[in-house]
């Protein structure tokens, strides 16, 4: 009897493993259909970054185009499918239309849903050593020593554990992930990074694609 | 560690990995990428010093207020630029990271920062500009204004209590005017 149970468990697990035999991460630039034109470069712009949420699992996908989002199917944003793999890049998703690196669309960063659909529970943490360069109504900006500006948006600002000009190290707690904004939005961290880049012979401060770096950092986290 | 678990799966290990959503198939994205080169620009200290000299008399008040800050003497390897007296802002908080610095102005319903640095990422092959970058850009909860001076890069960031209504965040005029008041408060004499 015991052997039959173990065999059944093994079969179920084998089936599950087979079902899981697909990437946990869609490729960089592979945005949801009709949501914009992503940047397909797999380059790690921030290879040393720490993942910006303290612990996993974390689900990277569009808060706007997924279920319960402003531009997505009607439903509850806490829907299980929003909290599942594989990850989906949403840098350059349709928001504004003039992002320099975006062929179409203009979302400046990546949406990250924390482990559970609860606000003010999961900590956003410093992805880099640096200083707190800016604290606004909804967001905190960390400046790294090479001048990159890492921005954490939609935090529970009452939970923010840092003040302007504080020095932070990778992994230090910044604030809890929430949905703070002018109106109700799904719980998520909007995370973006801006840094001067030399491109086509000139230097411009640009929001850079964070997705590949986030994937690499997440794999190190786990 | 996880990959080791997957290579030699035990029932317990597989269950644990599944519960955490961590089984992978094939090479990961992280296996197939490159990284970027970051270089530090040369600073034109002669131009920075000349600029500081030209504005020294006009900007005595914010200069003195800045120099009274305990960390204003921290070594900064680029010209420190602050908003001039004409901006009418409070005394900023300041912190240096050597090759970068930040100044933060907390006003009643807006916050403004200046982030200066001299590091520049070199664009990797295949990355292209689809739209001409502008100095001013809306960032949702506020706006940025970026400029290059003396070989260094400066980003002014403003956030507003009402970011979709306050013209200081929705229109470029205010940040552009603030950028026009920037002056060099600290130059080569402070660089080691």
Boltz contact constraints between the chains, C-beta under 6 A:
constraints:
  - contact:
      token1: [A, 13]
      token2: [B, 14]
      max_distance: 6.0
  - contact:
      token1: [A, 20]
      token2: [B, 23]
      max_distance: 6.0
  - contact:
      token1: [A, 21]
      token2: [B, 25]
      max_distance: 6.0
  - contact:
      token1: [A, 22]
      token2: [B, 25]
      max_distance: 6.0
  - contact:
      token1: [A, 24]
      token2: [B, 24]
      max_distance: 6.0
  - contact:
      token1: [A, 25]
      token2: [B, 29]
      max_distance: 6.0
  - contact:
      token1: [A, 41]
      token2: [B, 126]
      max_distance: 6.0
  - contact:
      token1: [A, 41]
      token2: [B, 127]
      max_distance: 6.0
  - contact:
      token1: [A, 42]
      token2: [B, 32]
      max_distance: 6.0
  - contact:
      token1: [A, 42]
      token2: [B, 33]
      max_distance: 6.0
  - contact:
      token1: [A, 43]
      token2: [B, 33]
      max_distance: 6.0
  - contact:
      token1: [A, 43]
      token2: [B, 34]
      max_distance: 6.0
  - contact:
      token1: [A, 43]
      token2: [B, 36]
      max_distance: 6.0
  - contact:
      token1: [A, 43]
      token2: [B, 124]
      max_distance: 6.0
  - contact:
      token1: [A, 44]
      token2: [B, 33]
      max_distance: 6.0
  - contact:
      token1: [A, 44]
      token2: [B, 35]
      max_distance: 6.0
  - contact:
      token1: [A, 45]
      token2: [B, 36]
      max_distance: 6.0
  - contact:
      token1: [A, 47]
      token2: [B, 35]
      max_distance: 6.0
  - contact:
      token1: [A, 57]
      token2: [B, 21]
      max_distance: 6.0
  - contact:
      token1: [A, 85]
      token2: [B, 21]
      max_distance: 6.0
  - contact:
      token1: [A, 98]
      token2: [B, 131]
      max_distance: 6.0
  - contact:
      token1: [A, 100]
      token2: [B, 129]
      max_distance: 6.0
  - contact:
      token1: [A, 100]
      token2: [B, 131]
      max_distance: 6.0
  - contact:
      token1: [A, 100]
      token2: [B, 133]
      max_distance: 6.0
  - contact:
      token1: [A, 102]
      token2: [B, 130]
      max_distance: 6.0
  - contact:
      token1: [A, 103]
      token2: [B, 130]
      max_distance: 6.0
  - contact:
      token1: [A, 131]
      token2: [B, 95]
      max_distance: 6.0
  - contact:
      token1: [A, 131]
      token2: [B, 102]
      max_distance: 6.0
  - contact:
      token1: [A, 133]
      token2: [B, 102]
      max_distance: 6.0
  - contact:
      token1: [A, 133]
      token2: [B, 113]
      max_distance: 6.0
  - contact:
      token1: [A, 133]
      token2: [B, 115]
      max_distance: 6.0
  - contact:
      token1: [A, 134]
      token2: [B, 113]
      max_distance: 6.0
  - contact:
      token1: [A, 134]
      token2: [B, 157]
      max_distance: 6.0
  - contact:
      token1: [A, 136]
      token2: [B, 111]
      max_distance: 6.0
  - contact:
      token1: [A, 136]
      token2: [B, 141]
      max_distance: 6.0
  - contact:
      token1: [A, 136]
      token2: [B, 159]
      max_distance: 6.0
  - contact:
      token1: [A, 137]
      token2: [B, 161]
      max_distance: 6.0
  - contact:
      token1: [A, 138]
      token2: [B, 141]
      max_distance: 6.0
  - contact:
      token1: [A, 139]
      token2: [B, 141]
      max_distance: 6.0
  - contact:
      token1: [A, 143]
      token2: [B, 102]
      max_distance: 6.0
  - contact:
      token1: [A, 143]
      token2: [B, 115]
      max_distance: 6.0
  - contact:
      token1: [A, 145]
      token2: [B, 97]
      max_distance: 6.0
  - contact:
      token1: [A, 145]
      token2: [B, 100]
      max_distance: 6.0
  - contact:
      token1: [A, 146]
      token2: [B, 38]
      max_distance: 6.0
  - contact:
      token1: [A, 146]
      token2: [B, 119]
      max_distance: 6.0
  - contact:
      token1: [A, 147]
      token2: [B, 100]
      max_distance: 6.0
  - contact:
      token1: [A, 147]
      token2: [B, 117]
      max_distance: 6.0
  - contact:
      token1: [A, 147]
      token2: [B, 119]
      max_distance: 6.0
  - contact:
      token1: [A, 149]
      token2: [B, 115]
      max_distance: 6.0
  - contact:
      token1: [A, 164]
      token2: [B, 93]
      max_distance: 6.0
  - contact:
      token1: [A, 164]
      token2: [B, 104]
      max_distance: 6.0
  - contact:
      token1: [A, 165]
      token2: [B, 93]
      max_distance: 6.0
  - contact:
      token1: [A, 165]
      token2: [B, 95]
      max_distance: 6.0
  - contact:
      token1: [A, 195]
      token2: [B, 121]
      max_distance: 6.0
  - contact:
      token1: [A, 196]
      token2: [B, 120]
      max_distance: 6.0
  - contact:
      token1: [A, 196]
      token2: [B, 153]
      max_distance: 6.0
  - contact:
      token1: [A, 197]
      token2: [B, 121]
      max_distance: 6.0
  - contact:
      token1: [A, 197]
      token2: [B, 123]
      max_distance: 6.0
  - contact:
      token1: [A, 198]
      token2: [B, 120]
      max_distance: 6.0
  - contact:
      token1: [A, 198]
      token2: [B, 122]
      max_distance: 6.0
  - contact:
      token1: [A, 199]
      token2: [B, 123]
      max_distance: 6.0
  - contact:
      token1: [A, 200]
      token2: [B, 129]
      max_distance: 6.0
  - contact:
      token1: [A, 203]
      token2: [B, 120]
      max_distance: 6.0
  - contact:
      token1: [A, 203]
      token2: [B, 148]
      max_distance: 6.0
  - contact:
      token1: [A, 204]
      token2: [B, 133]
      max_distance: 6.0
  - contact:
      token1: [A, 205]
      token2: [B, 146]
      max_distance: 6.0
  - contact:
      token1: [A, 205]
      token2: [B, 155]
      max_distance: 6.0
  - contact:
      token1: [A, 212]
      token2: [B, 33]
      max_distance: 6.0
  - contact:
      token1: [A, 215]
      token2: [B, 29]
      max_distance: 6.0
  - contact:
      token1: [A, 215]
      token2: [B, 30]
      max_distance: 6.0
  - contact:
      token1: [A, 216]
      token2: [B, 30]
      max_distance: 6.0
  - contact:
      token1: [A, 219]
      token2: [B, 30]
      max_distance: 6.0
  - contact:
      token1: [A, 222]
      token2: [B, 2]
      max_distance: 6.0
  - contact:
      token1: [A, 222]
      token2: [B, 22]
      max_distance: 6.0
